[in-house]
Amino acid sequence: MNFSMEHRMFFIIGFVVYIFILIVIGIISSRKNKDGEDYLLAGRKLPFLLLLGTISATLIGTGSSLGATANGFRQGWYGSLYGLGGALGMFVLAFLFCTERDYKFMTLSEEMQFRFGGNKKIRNVMGFFLFIAEVAWLGNHMNGGATYLSYVTGLQPITARFITMLAFGIYVFIGGYLAVVLTDNIQVVLVLGGFILILIRAIPAAGGWEVIHNTYVASGKPEAMSFYGLAGVTAITAISLAYTVGISQVGTPAFRTRVYSANSNNAAKKAFFFSGVVLFLFSFIPAIIGMSGFAIATRDGAEAVLNNPNYTFAYMATTILGPTLGLMFLIAGLSATLSSADSDAMAGITILLVDIYSTVTGKSIPKEKMVAYSRVSLVITLLIAFLATLFAQDIIGYISNVVGSLIPSIAMMMILAKYWKRVTWQGGIACIFCGTIFGLLYLFVPPFRKVITDIFTGPAIPVSIVALLAGIIASLATPKEAVSEEEAMRLVLESRERTKA
């Protein structure tokens, strides 16, 4: 859609005002940041409702909104499968990984160190791998936000990504994790409201459900209207997508931060469970919007969106609501990417400060300097993630390939550490290294990638298998050290507060 200069200025002014409001919230939040733990974990006092809002905002993010709408455009009900996978991941977290709040961990690296008998090598290695995982997610969210901005403003993708990075980076820089949580709760209301309003108008604008159905049939894609669109894909394709999304949620450090920042284990458990329910119900909305968009774009010959389905949500918002109202709700869609990006940014800088800094320097950061160091670390993390966006464009493809290559081995290590008593620290190292090496081979060796794609359609399942087997074999081949929970926790705290001799 070609926007007039007037409409583009309307969007830009609205976007700037919206970001200004978020920055004000960041400034207000910053007043509560008395030390590094306040800045990084909101004082560990978040109640159920705030947790539910921030988790839901992260879930209804780049993949489940922008990517799922594009998938709905391409493949009908198959667009809902992303949300189903994410919801299953939330249920796994709720019932299997929500009992760690009382240990007062700051990062997943500390949690894993504790689970592996307090071994410092686990923490040192995990810090680097977890930071890379967060950079991967951040890159995905920047791509998502850039898609909205490019569609409306005509900016080059690299410029749009940079603006997206600044948009959420500024209020996070000022207010820390509490700003993330408060702005997420505002943004989830905007996102849900925007999507629901577009949904109400989408089907009538397309001419009704029968027209949508007939459009897919006439286009040679009747399978798009089947249950979850499964008639149009192989079983392994569907399983691979749902598994990639679900296991990526389990292994993403940002979701562990929600547990550490909660005011109780029960609050975290309920928040994960109900956010999974919210995501499952929401998952049908982007698919329907995408399907309606396919019918409208086919009828009207909208080449821009037919050639690039990632523009589907932006196209639908401005087509069925009109340029002015539609551009307002594009800000709601952009909120979906911002509310995901800010959480991953905070998790990334926490890992960088608490784990990587101490590993590299042999020192811990003085508490009085933690906030200042956090802000510097945020800038470094965002710039690294920005560079990562240069390697991928498609939203779902990015998640399936980059995220699917790097995060499943983290999830496998978590499962082994918590639920297999025979696991050793050597097994943990083997799990994370072998899984990640396999994922990197998939990303950077085209012949290897083709073989894996032909069999599994994506890397997440084979990465998980390789990581799990490596962890089991290495553990069985090495002796198990008997360390009490008290001793393991002492070693974790010692690692956190260590100084160079």
BELDA-V268838 format. One record per residue. RES is the residue in one letter. PSI is psi in radians with two decimals (999 if undefined). D_LAST is the distance of its C-alpha to the last C-alpha in whole Angstrom. Layout:
# BELDA-V268838
res=(RES;RES)
psi=(PSI;PSI)
d_last=(D_LAST;D_LAST)
This chain:
# BELDA-V268838
res=(M;N;F;S;M;E;H;R;M;F;F;I;I;G;F;V;V;Y;I;F;I;L;I;V;I;G;I;I;S;S;R;K;N;K;D;G;E;D;Y;L;L;A;G;R;K;L;P;F;L;L;L;L;G;T;I;S;A;T;L;I;G;T;G;S;S;L;G;A;T;A;N;G;F;R;Q;G;W;Y;G;S;L;Y;G;L;G;G;A;L;G;M;F;V;L;A;F;L;F;C;T;E;R;D;Y;K;F;M;T;L;S;E;E;M;Q;F;R;F;G;G;N;K;K;I;R;N;V;M;G;F;F;L;F;I;A;E;V;A;W;L;G;N;H;M;N;G;G;A;T;Y;L;S;Y;V;T;G;L;Q;P;I;T;A;R;F;I;T;M;L;A;F;G;I;Y;V;F;I;G;G;Y;L;A;V;V;L;T;D;N;I;Q;V;V;L;V;L;G;G;F;I;L;I;L;I;R;A;I;P;A;A;G;G;W;E;V;I;H;N;T;Y;V;A;S;G;K;P;E;A;M;S;F;Y;G;L;A;G;V;T;A;I;T;A;I;S;L;A;Y;T;V;G;I;S;Q;V;G;T;P;A;F;R;T;R;V;Y;S;A;N;S;N;N;A;A;K;K;A;F;F;F;S;G;V;V;L;F;L;F;S;F;I;P;A;I;I;G;M;S;G;F;A;I;A;T;R;D;G;A;E;A;V;L;N;N;P;N;Y;T;F;A;Y;M;A;T;T;I;L;G;P;T;L;G;L;M;F;L;I;A;G;L;S;A;T;L;S;S;A;D;S;D;A;M;A;G;I;T;I;L;L;V;D;I;Y;S;T;V;T;G;K;S;I;P;K;E;K;M;V;A;Y;S;R;V;S;L;V;I;T;L;L;I;A;F;L;A;T;L;F;A;Q;D;I;I;G;Y;I;S;N;V;V;G;S;L;I;P;S;I;A;M;M;M;I;L;A;K;Y;W;K;R;V;T;W;Q;G;G;I;A;C;I;F;C;G;T;I;F;G;L;L;Y;L;F;V;P;P;F;R;K;V;I;T;D;I;F;T;G;P;A;I;P;V;S;I;V;A;L;L;A;G;I;I;A;S;L;A;T;P;K;E;A;V;S;E;E;E;A;M;R;L;V;L;E;S;R;E;R;T;K;A)
psi=(2.31;2.07;2.52;2.85;-0.60;-0.78;-0.68;-0.71;-0.64;-0.78;-0.80;-0.76;-0.77;-0.71;-0.75;-0.74;-0.74;-0.81;-0.63;-0.71;-0.75;-0.62;-0.69;-0.73;-0.68;-0.72;-0.76;-0.74;-0.60;-0.39;-0.32;-0.05;1.56;-0.43;-3.10;-0.63;-0.61;-0.78;-0.73;-0.50;0.27;0.59;0.17;0.66;0.29;2.21;3.06;-0.85;-0.72;-0.66;-0.76;-0.75;-0.79;-0.65;-0.78;-0.69;-0.70;-0.72;-0.76;1.11;-2.50;-0.86;-0.82;-0.18;-1.22;-0.89;-0.73;-0.62;-0.73;-0.71;-0.64;-0.69;-0.81;-0.78;0.39;-2.26;-0.24;-0.40;-0.35;-0.25;-0.54;-0.82;-0.62;-0.78;-0.74;-0.68;-0.74;-0.67;-0.69;-0.69;-0.66;-0.79;-0.72;-0.75;-0.30;-0.36;0.69;0.60;0.27;-0.02;-0.71;-0.26;-0.26;0.71;2.72;-0.50;2.87;-0.50;-0.72;-0.71;-0.76;-0.67;-0.77;-0.81;-0.47;0.68;0.39;0.23;2.16;-0.50;-0.64;-0.82;-0.78;-0.79;-0.80;-0.62;-0.81;-0.75;-0.71;-0.62;-0.74;-0.70;-0.74;-0.63;-0.67;-0.80;-0.73;-0.72;-0.69;-0.77;-0.63;-0.70;-0.72;-0.85;-0.65;-0.56;-0.77;-0.87;-0.70;-0.68;-0.76;-0.81;-0.33;0.17;2.67;2.53;-0.70;-0.64;-0.74;-0.64;-0.71;-0.72;-0.72;-0.76;-0.77;-0.61;-0.85;-0.40;-0.59;-0.85;-0.49;-0.74;-0.72;-0.86;-0.23;-2.71;-0.59;-0.66;-0.69;-0.85;-0.81;-0.77;-0.60;-0.73;-0.60;-0.76;-0.59;-0.59;-0.76;-0.75;-0.87;-0.74;-0.77;-0.79;-0.70;-0.74;-0.75;-0.67;-0.78;-0.64;-0.30;-0.93;-0.83;-0.66;-0.53;-0.18;0.14;2.88;-0.60;-0.66;-0.73;-0.84;-0.83;-0.55;-0.76;-0.69;-0.81;-0.46;0.08;0.40;0.92;-0.43;-0.33;-0.40;0.05;3.04;2.01;0.33;0.34;-0.36;-0.31;-0.02;2.82;2.81;-0.71;-0.54;-0.82;-0.79;-0.71;-0.76;-0.88;-0.72;-0.73;-0.80;-0.85;-0.82;-0.48;-0.61;-0.73;-0.69;0.04;2.14;-0.52;-0.57;-0.49;-0.56;-0.57;-0.63;-0.82;-0.52;-0.07;2.76;-0.13;2.76;-0.69;-0.68;-0.75;-0.77;-0.83;-0.67;-0.75;-0.77;-0.88;-0.48;-0.58;-0.70;-0.78;-0.80;-0.72;-0.81;-0.70;-0.51;-0.44;-0.40;-0.90;-0.63;-0.78;-0.71;-0.74;-0.71;-0.73;-0.69;-0.66;-0.74;-0.76;-0.78;-0.66;-0.76;-0.73;-0.07;0.71;1.58;-0.61;-0.82;-0.53;-0.59;-0.43;1.52;-0.25;-0.29;0.07;-0.88;-0.77;-0.73;-0.80;-0.74;-0.78;-0.38;-0.85;-0.28;-0.17;2.73;-0.76;-1.00;-0.66;-0.71;-0.58;-0.73;-0.26;-0.53;-0.64;-0.71;-0.69;-0.54;-0.58;-0.66;-0.65;-0.71;-0.34;-0.72;-0.69;-0.65;-0.74;-0.59;-0.78;-0.73;-0.70;-0.77;-0.52;-0.75;-0.75;-0.70;-0.83;-0.61;-1.03;-0.75;-0.82;-0.55;-0.76;-0.74;-0.35;0.17;2.72;2.70;2.28;2.45;-0.65;-0.27;0.01;-0.73;-0.78;-0.79;-0.62;-0.71;-0.68;-0.73;-0.60;-0.78;-0.77;-0.80;-0.77;-0.70;-0.67;-0.76;-0.65;-0.75;-0.58;-0.48;-0.28;-0.19;-0.05;2.61;-0.95;2.33;-1.00;-0.64;-0.69;-0.83;-0.79;-0.68;-1.06;-0.96;-0.73;-0.36;-0.51;-0.52;-0.54;-0.60;-0.54;-0.77;-0.71;-0.67;-0.69;-0.77;-0.80;-0.78;-0.68;-0.53;0.11;1.88;-0.37;-0.11;2.52;2.91;-0.55;-0.65;-0.66;-0.75;-0.76;-0.69;-0.91;-0.68;-0.85;-0.73;-0.74;-0.72;-0.73;-0.77;-0.69;-0.65;-0.70;-0.74;-0.65;-0.05;1.68;-0.77;-0.68;-0.75;-0.68;-0.74;-0.83;-0.72;-0.70;-0.56;-0.87;-0.17;-0.20;2.97;-0.30;-0.79;-0.91;-0.61;-0.76;-0.76;-0.83;-0.80;-0.78;-0.81;-0.74;-0.73;-0.72;-0.83;-0.81;-0.63;-0.74;-0.44;-0.08;2.65;2.55;2.23;2.28;1.93;2.27;2.78;-0.66;-0.77;-0.72;-0.73;-0.65;-0.73;-0.63;-0.85;-0.61;-0.71;-0.65;-0.65;0.21;2.69;2.72;2.33;999)
d_last=(63;64;63;64;62;63;61;58;58;58;56;53;54;54;50;49;50;49;45;46;46;43;41;43;42;38;38;40;37;34;35;34;30;29;25;24;25;28;28;27;29;32;30;31;35;37;40;42;45;42;40;43;44;41;41;44;44;41;44;47;45;45;46;48;50;50;50;52;55;55;55;58;60;59;60;61;60;57;55;55;53;50;50;51;48;45;47;46;43;43;45;42;39;41;42;39;36;36;35;31;31;31;27;26;24;24;24;26;23;22;25;25;22;23;27;25;23;20;19;16;18;21;19;18;21;23;22;23;26;27;26;29;31;31;32;35;36;36;38;40;41;41;44;46;46;47;50;51;50;52;55;56;55;55;52;50;48;45;46;46;43;41;43;42;39;39;41;39;36;37;37;34;32;34;34;32;32;35;37;37;38;41;42;42;44;47;47;47;51;52;51;53;56;56;56;59;61;61;62;65;66;65;68;71;70;70;73;72;71;74;73;69;70;73;71;69;72;73;70;70;67;69;66;64;66;65;63;59;61;60;63;62;59;58;57;53;53;53;51;48;49;48;46;44;44;43;40;39;39;37;34;34;30;32;35;32;31;34;33;30;32;35;36;37;37;41;41;39;41;44;43;42;45;47;46;47;50;50;49;52;55;53;53;57;57;56;58;61;60;59;63;65;63;64;68;68;66;69;72;71;70;66;65;61;60;62;60;57;57;53;56;57;56;56;60;61;60;62;65;66;64;65;63;63;62;60;58;57;56;54;52;51;51;48;47;46;44;42;41;40;38;36;35;33;32;30;29;27;25;24;23;22;19;18;18;18;16;13;14;14;11;8;9;12;15;16;19;21;20;21;25;24;22;24;27;26;25;28;30;28;29;32;33;31;34;36;36;36;40;41;41;44;46;48;47;47;47;43;43;44;43;39;38;40;38;35;35;37;34;32;34;35;31;32;35;34;31;33;36;36;34;34;32;28;25;27;30;28;26;30;32;30;30;33;35;33;34;38;38;36;39;42;41;41;43;47;49;46;46;50;50;48;50;53;52;50;50;46;43;42;44;43;39;39;41;39;36;37;39;35;33;36;36;33;32;35;34;31;30;30;27;28;25;27;26;25;22;22;22;19;17;18;17;13;13;15;12;9;6;4;0)
